Amino acid sequence: MKKIFLTLMALLAMVSLSAKKHKALTDKKAGAYLMVYHKDFDHSLHMAVSYDGYEWTALNNDGAVIWGDTIAVQHGIRDPHIFRGPDGGFYLAMTDLHLFTQRSKYEGNNRVRAVSEYRETEWDRDGKAYGWGNNKGLVLMKSFDLVHWTRTNIDFSKLPASEGVNWSEVGCVWAPETVYDEERKQLMVHFTMREGAGRNRIFYVYMNDDFTEMVSTPKLLFEAPGQKYDVIDSDIIKVGDTYHFFYVSHENTARPVHATSKCITGPYEVDNLYDDGEKQGHEAPNCWKRFRQNKYVLMFDNYRRNPHNFGFVETEDFRTFTPIGYFDAKESPMVRTNFSEQKHGSVIWLTKKEADRLLGR
């Protein structure tokens, strides 16, 4: 009996330690930042770390941290987004898509990929019927240490028709992002979606705590008036009691737009206050807070620059936005130490200990 009691006490102690380890990271305890991004070169997951939010160093000397062909149905991932949940877990959501399988091969990290073996056609399905870059699903992963991951591949074309959407004819599922609904106490993933080759809109769905199953029917979050143009690449951050919603409008050219709501699922009111001064088309807005400062950074992907680069603006009130330039640009504080041509990134907080471990310090 005594032995059983001691065993139970030991198990309780382990549960207690686990509970302490898996807690939300607070502003006070944050000591570094983690950026995830993909590269057109290899359609894989890459990571970079910064201690001050200005100077960034890529892990693995900018080599892939997770190869896209090991986790995705289309053998490539794009648009990675990372979220740190209230349980302290790391949630990765990525587009399951490879754009360049007509290229013969690429080389990297001593590995050669004959990408032409992935499929014989330019797209997974007919481009006229389903549009450019058509795909059917997402790759979702969860970890507590950024090393050991669980993975789920979701195929939206297998869903029954709902909300007036014929999901078997889904044309794309792009740019997923994870956020936490405090009222429902559930993880929510929002993403760009279109039927066939129609207009892109923003939908959302709730996930279970393990990040392995959808627990609701996907619903419409946002669309252009009358679906007259595409809206893509949504990003949501809560500040105080307000949800700030950024998305990319294709009304004239691709550019981020700002909207707000008191409810995570909207309706969102567009204010047109956001202005980053960028004249070229740009996308993939991601808003993150500088810890222990009342400053928020809006990071975006200027896909029209050659080579690709990220632009940055800062705000304190979400009414005025101050551009602080591009990575490695003259007079910009944003610096890359060992990487380039990153695409569609997102940023979260780490502890200093976590950052040291990732960088091998």
Secondary structure as the mmCIF struct_conf table of DSSP 4:
data_model
#
loop_
_struct_conf.conf_type_id
_struct_conf.id
_struct_conf.beg_label_comp_id
_struct_conf.beg_label_asym_id
_struct_conf.beg_label_seq_id
_struct_conf.end_label_comp_id
_struct_conf.end_label_asym_id
_struct_conf.end_label_seq_id
HELX_RH_AL_P HELX_RH_AL_P1 LYS A 2 LYS A 21
BEND BEND1 HIS A 22 HIS A 22
HELX_LH_PP_P HELX_LH_PP_P1 ALA A 24 THR A 26
TURN_TY1_P TURN_TY1_P1 ASP A 27 LYS A 29
STRN STRN1 ALA A 32 HIS A 38
TURN_TY1_P TURN_TY1_P2 ASP A 40 ASP A 42
STRN STRN2 LEU A 45 SER A 50
BEND BEND2 TYR A 51 TYR A 54
STRN STRN3 GLU A 55 ALA A 58
HELX_RH_3T_P HELX_RH_3T_P1 LEU A 59 ASP A 62
BEND BEND3 VAL A 65 VAL A 65
STRN STRN4 ILE A 66 ILE A 66
HELX_RH_3T_P HELX_RH_3T_P2 GLY A 68 THR A 70
TURN_TY1_P TURN_TY1_P3 ILE A 71 ILE A 71
TURN_TY1_P TURN_TY1_P4 VAL A 73 GLN A 74
BEND BEND4 HIS A 75 HIS A 75
STRN STRN5 ILE A 77 ARG A 84
TURN_TY1_P TURN_TY1_P5 PRO A 86 ASP A 87
BEND BEND5 GLY A 88 GLY A 88
STRN STRN6 PHE A 90 ASP A 96
BEND BEND6 LEU A 99 LEU A 99
TURN_TY1_P TURN_TY1_P6 THR A 101 GLN A 102
BEND BEND7 ARG A 103 ARG A 103
STRN STRN7 TYR A 106 GLY A 108
TURN_TY1_P TURN_TY1_P7 ASN A 109 ASN A 110
STRN STRN8 ARG A 111 ARG A 113
HELX_RH_3T_P HELX_RH_3T_P3 VAL A 115 GLU A 117
TURN_TY1_P TURN_TY1_P8 TYR A 118 TYR A 118
BEND BEND8 GLU A 120 ARG A 125
HELX_RH_AL_P HELX_RH_AL_P2 GLY A 127 TYR A 130
TURN_TY1_P TURN_TY1_P9 TRP A 132 GLY A 133
STRN STRN9 GLY A 137 SER A 143
BEND BEND9 PHE A 144 HIS A 148
STRN STRN10 THR A 150 ASP A 155
HELX_RH_3T_P HELX_RH_3T_P4 PHE A 156 LYS A 158
BEND BEND10 LEU A 159 LEU A 159
HELX_LH_PP_P HELX_LH_PP_P2 PRO A 160 ALA A 161
STRN STRN11 SER A 162 SER A 162
TURN_TY1_P TURN_TY1_P10 GLU A 163 GLY A 164
STRN STRN12 VAL A 165 VAL A 165
HELX_RH_3T_P HELX_RH_3T_P5 TRP A 167 GLU A 169
STRN STRN13 VAL A 170 ASP A 181
TURN_TY1_P TURN_TY1_P11 GLU A 182 LYS A 185
STRN STRN14 GLN A 186 GLU A 195
TURN_TY1_P TURN_TY1_P12 GLY A 196 ALA A 197
BEND BEND11 GLY A 198 GLY A 198
STRN STRN15 ARG A 201 MET A 207
TURN_TY1_P TURN_TY1_P13 ASP A 209 ASP A 210
BEND BEND12 PHE A 211 GLU A 213
STRN STRN16 MET A 214 MET A 214
BEND BEND13 SER A 216 SER A 216
STRN STRN17 LYS A 219 PHE A 222
HELX_RH_3T_P HELX_RH_3T_P6 PRO A 225 GLN A 227
BEND BEND14 TYR A 229 TYR A 229
STRN STRN18 VAL A 231 VAL A 239
TURN_TY1_P TURN_TY1_P14 GLY A 240 ASP A 241
STRN STRN19 THR A 242 SER A 249
BEND BEND15 GLU A 251 THR A 253
STRN STRN20 ARG A 255 SER A 261
BEND BEND16 LYS A 262 CYS A 263
TURN_TY1_P TURN_TY1_P15 ILE A 264 THR A 265
HELX_LH_PP_P HELX_LH_PP_P3 PRO A 267 TYR A 268
STRN STRN21 GLU A 269 VAL A 270
BEND BEND17 GLN A 280 GLN A 280
STRN STRN22 GLU A 283 ARG A 290
TURN_TY1_P TURN_TY1_P16 PHE A 291 ASN A 294
STRN STRN23 LYS A 295 ASN A 302
TURN_TY1_P TURN_TY1_P17 TYR A 303 ARG A 304
BEND BEND18 ARG A 305 PRO A 307
STRN STRN24 ASN A 309 THR A 315
BEND BEND19 GLU A 316 ARG A 319
STRN STRN25 THR A 322 TYR A 326
TURN_TY1_P TURN_TY1_P18 PHE A 327 ASP A 328
TURN_TY1_P TURN_TY1_P19 LYS A 330 GLU A 331
BEND BEND20 PRO A 333 PRO A 333
STRN STRN26 VAL A 335 ARG A 336
BEND BEND21 THR A 337 ASN A 338
STRN STRN27 LYS A 343 LEU A 350
HELX_RH_AL_P HELX_RH_AL_P3 LYS A 352 LEU A 358
TURN_TY1_P TURN_TY1_P20 LEU A 359 GLY A 360
#
